[in-house]
């Protein structure tokens, strides 16, 4: 027993002593793979880590007539929560949260369902074709997608007639008091935004779940069939438990982005009109619109609004990760 313990300690000591040399040899062996990481690391540094320096602007303000900045403490937050701006800020924050929650409730499950459908297609050629078709909208720019939506839902203009979807909805009795079409009606904007987002991202988002489903051993399905399980029961007792860890990780990541609604598509769909602002003016679009006005407010107030949004998102990620770690064995960290 003592001899085995000594041998074990010698092996551990040898592994510790040669740790860096072994890692160096592994790096030299796979240097091509590590080289592929360089563009990603550069991107993360420039657009994620280096950009964090801009957070300091929430606590600074540019001196009048100079290019220097002086420390102002929480003056930006005090201005943000002042009576002049608090109502607009909370309206934009509420729109962001509601729009994101709609996406979490309706858009998040769609890639999972589509991946389940793909996994049931036995013809490989047909499955590949349908997958490619569903992936394509993701590779269209926001400008193209927004333009398609605007034209299809437009009530018509001097150059173009009413859009196809506008005619269909009008025939079904869907009306609006706005002459430009239902896109500019605040009642319908959130539904339009979510439906277009589902069309745009469901196919691409199903890749992760489809890969997780394909990694499940076929013997598990065969055992379920022997026990008399039908297709729904196989999905419930084999497929969903098999991809539970993937679902958990993706849900935590999705919760982390719950307040990160990009302003590009929203501003494009607004198309310069203010009719839909009651539901479409999210926080990032509100900040962008204020910054581009002729007399924008102080930069520290705008950065404070974005920082407040990021702090709430971080709390949501930490909270969801903590809950996941308590109720399951899966978590981000």
Steps between C-alpha positions, in 0.01 A plus 500: 500500500779740591688408182193578285460834675863592433463406133183710477676801653791459259262494202319812622831678557621403151177626342529831684866539402435434130169689482621802299720297268209269415271796438767661280533184292120481466490865389769443236315192379168685456633850421276527193188464714623762744577732209131490405421648843698818431225688305246415770733617778568825313126554454431436869776736606400787270121480525446347844787566741645822360146642475462458878719806542205704375308413818702769675309759297202431728698667779674770294397803300679698234622838611348795317715611209761230561573144394564388856263318735455560869364265764134568586409197711139383468384823340395307186277267701350791692417673171357177359266456797408867515138607428607621154604155374371232736167447322662461156769270640258266677275488195798395284618253765151351527476462121837325496404259776156418354640448150772271638255301712282443194808372323586271792148356516428463128828516306721290730302171466473520119857382417448206737181397322663541159797287609257230614332510158836475323599201712190314380580545130662178387585607144840669534478693170155641580610590853810683374294701252241603760772593746675722245171671417432577866856625555491751213306784672775525763749602233288792380593838643264684733450761228375240252274327755354831621442621144314179413281539810428868427400432139285197585314685777483840331159652438627633168662812363513706184759263355407161649161352567391332823720217621397136470466442874316829540237382251471162669461649846257759372285224348502324838367811669823620659479878483691791645445870543841569350499553125850361453409142594498284811880512528470849645219408737642453853245224559659275236867601505614246760325213320654604167845530655480155663352319199763646269769409755374141515508477120847649494675304775317172567679296234846620598426457871394139449855394410610465864193302603512277192865415575405416860216275384725320253748427781242291689571128467252316270492216754306727737223536242506126430460424870209744520333332200538160663328639810210610278570874490339691214664794322381763749616289793839448335540876471390550860706226665801471267553808283425779747703347788781436252524867403415639845850634562503677162156647568614629838815667367313660208224622733751664733670668204160613370410647838831687493390666176149573623568875511737504203260581217690654212386842383577442130191299406272706724612830348470358149147381567407835652598644161515855633141491631406559861161328503633172643731659759269403786610134463801510265721760665731260686791617714775470238284675238411771754869562570582505128218743419602732782866493392413592141277796589622856450533558874581160654514466879826447683698191402530385860120472524476288184785273607345472846177376342687232306708406807185464709360269233820292505498470879145366497598250227800385706278447805262291289786282374644448846158425644400252229840330519470470881151351474615256231793390715269441796237295318723315251859409424523745208618860516723743315739544792 
